[in-house]
Structure formats: structure tokens, C-alpha cells
Amino acid sequence: AHGGVNGGANMFPQLYVQMYNAAVNGERERADELKQLVLAISNTIYAASDGPSRIIKGIKSVLAELGVCDDQMAEPFTRHTAEGRKLIQQHLAELLPRLN
């Protein structure tokens, strides 16, 4: 098998398609720009909480904000607190304009 499905691709598939295409087409500068957006997602969405479920929690919270699904997680994990959801909303407000 080759490749994988990045968690971020569930939230922002167009970003990962663009990054792949830039890499395949040898557009190194563009690929590097897009990589910086991926790192921004890691440094914000995935860091909005602590604990082993923080990445899944961040993904589910973003998908809920985008209207894709609910942010409910299987036990023993829990969704973001109201404060955590507000932080995700703030991060999205900063990230979304950069993704278009």
C-alpha cells in the first residue's frame, strides 16, 4: 500500500489535493506554501485541547462546525467543552480565508 488518509483531509480535502498536485507537478514553492497551512492546522485545531483524543476531537469539532457531522465521540472520549468549541471556531475563522 502507498499513502494514507490524513486527518486533515477529512476537514479540508481541497488543501490536500492542491498540495498533492503541486508536489506531482514539481511546484515546490506552492507545495511548501500549502505545507505551511497543514502545519497551521496542526498547531491550532489539533492543539485546541490536551490528551490522547485531541486530534480526533479537533477533527470532529471542525466537521461539526462545517455541518458535516456531529462532534459526539465514542466513550470514553468526550467532545470539546463550550470553551474548546469557541477556540475551534476562532481557529477556523483564521484558517478558512487562507484555504480559499
N, C-alpha and C positions, 0 to 999 in steps of 0.2 A: 504494500500500500504506500501511496505517496500523498503527502499533505495532511490536512486536517481541517476541522471546522473551528475557527477561533470564536470565542465567546462574543467578541465584539462584532463579528459578522452577523450575529443574530439581531443586534441592535442597529447596526449601520452597514448593511450589506454593500451599498454603493461604494463606501470608502474602501472596503477590501477588494472589490472588483477593480476599482481605479488603481489601487496600489499594485495589484497583480498585473494589470495591463501595462502600467508604467514600467514595471520590472521586466516583463517579457519583451517590451519594445525598446529596452535599453535606455529609458528615460530616467537615468539615475537621480537627477536633481528633483524631478517630480516625485519619484518613489520616496526619496528622503523627506520631502515636504509632507507627504501622506503618512510616513512613518512617525513624524512628529505629532500628528493628530492621534495616531494609535497610542502613542506614549501619553498624550494628554488624557485620553480616556482612562488609561491605566492609573494615572496619577490622581484622577478625580473620582470617576464613577466607582472604580474598584477599591478606592481608599476611603469611601464615604462611611465605612464602618470597620470594626475590627472583627477578628475571629475567622475561623476556617470557612465560613459560608459567605464571606464578604463579597467575593466575585459574583457568585450566583445571585446573591441578594441585590447587588448593583444592577446586574443584567435584568433581573425580574422587575426591579423598580423602574428602570428606563423603559422596558417594554410596556409596563402598565401606563406610564406617562404618555407613551406614543399610541396607546389604545390597542395594543396587540393582544395583551393577555392581562390577567390579574397578577398581583405580586405575592399571592399566597404561596408559601413554601411548605414542603412536606416536613412533618415533625421529625426530629426535634428542633428544626430550624424555624425562625420567625422572620416575618417581613420587617422592613425598616420601621423604626418609630416615626412619628409625625415629624420630628426634627430631622431624621435621616431622609425622609421623603422630600422635605423642603430643601435640604442640601443637594439632593439629586436634581430637583427642579432648577436650582441655581446653576449647577454644573451644565445641565442641558441647555439652559439659556445662553451660556457662554460657548458651548461646543457647536450647537446646531448651525449658527451662522457660518462657522468655519467649514462645515461639511457641505455647504451648497456652492 
